[in-house]
Amino acid sequence: MKKIYHLSTCGTCKKILEETQASARGFVLQDIKKEKITADQLKEMKDLAGSYEALFSRRSQKYRPMGLHEKQLTEKEYHDLILEEYSFLKRPVAIVDGKIYIGADVKNI
């Protein structure tokens, strides 16, 4: 399976999708704002990544206003926050043949 979870309004995600020619290469694209991540999809990502924390974006605009920077979050809280608010998923997330690539870090692309 080749799938990319992305945000269509994110400039970085758009750039990565264009540069990698993901659509032309047969990737299934899921815009997480339009089609929410399911609990099963998130669990699959967690199983590949090792933790929900690895999938969590502290760059979300909601992170500080919610006071999350002052808390020690549990795996359950990371899980619930990602399902509740799409912007808490570090993106893009690509799953290719059982391997996961998280975020827009140059080393992940």
C-alpha positions in Angstrom: 0.0 0.0 0.0 1.2 3.5 -0.8 -0.8 6.2 1.0 -0.1 9.8 2.0 -2.1 11.6 4.7 -1.8 15.3 4.0 -3.5 18.7 4.4 -4.5 20.3 1.1 -4.1 23.8 2.5 -0.6 23.2 3.7 2.0 24.7 1.4 4.7 22.3 2.5 2.4 19.3 1.8 1.5 20.6 -1.6 5.2 21.1 -2.5 6.1 17.5 -1.4 3.1 16.0 -3.3 4.3 17.9 -6.4 8.0 17.1 -6.1 7.3 13.4 -5.4 4.6 13.1 -8.1 2.6 11.1 -5.6 -0.6 10.9 -7.6 1.2 9.8 -10.8 3.1 7.2 -8.8 -0.1 5.6 -7.6 -0.3 6.9 -4.0 -3.7 7.1 -2.4 -4.0 10.6 -1.0 -6.2 11.5 2.0 -6.8 15.1 2.8 -7.2 14.9 6.6 -9.3 18.0 6.8 -11.9 16.7 4.3 -11.7 13.0 5.3 -10.9 12.6 9.0 -8.5 10.0 10.2 -10.2 7.0 11.6 -9.1 5.3 14.8 -8.0 2.2 12.8 -5.9 4.4 10.5 -4.3 6.1 13.5 -3.6 2.8 15.1 -1.9 1.5 12.0 0.3 4.7 11.9 1.1 4.2 15.6 2.1 0.6 15.1 4.5 1.6 12.4 5.8 4.7 14.2 6.1 3.2 17.6 4.1 5.8 19.5 1.3 8.3 19.1 3.8 11.0 20.4 5.9 10.4 17.2 2.8 11.4 15.1 1.9 14.4 17.2 2.7 17.9 15.9 3.6 20.5 18.5 3.6 23.1 15.7 -0.2 23.1 15.6 -1.7 26.5 16.2 -3.9 25.0 18.9 -1.0 23.5 20.9 -0.1 26.5 23.0 -3.6 28.1 23.3 -4.9 24.8 24.8 -2.0 24.9 27.3 -0.6 21.6 26.1 2.9 22.9 26.2 2.6 23.0 30.0 1.5 19.3 30.4 3.1 15.9 30.2 0.8 14.2 27.8 0.1 10.4 27.9 -0.1 8.2 24.8 -3.9 8.1 25.3 -4.0 11.9 25.3 -1.9 12.1 22.1 -4.2 9.6 20.5 -7.4 11.4 21.5 -6.0 14.8 20.5 -5.0 13.6 17.0 -8.4 12.1 16.4 -10.2 15.2 17.8 -8.2 17.8 15.8 -6.6 17.1 12.4 -3.9 19.7 12.9 -2.3 17.7 15.6 -1.1 15.1 13.1 2.4 15.8 12.0 2.2 15.9 8.3 2.5 14.6 5.7 2.5 11.0 6.8 3.4 8.5 4.1 3.0 4.8 4.4 4.9 2.8 1.7 5.1 -1.0 1.8 4.9 -1.2 5.6 7.2 1.7 6.4 6.2 5.1 7.7 7.6 8.5 6.9 6.4 11.3 9.2 6.7 15.0 8.7 8.3 17.4 6.3 11.8 17.0 7.6 14.2 16.8 4.6 15.6 13.5 5.9 12.1 12.0 5.8 11.4 13.0 2.2 
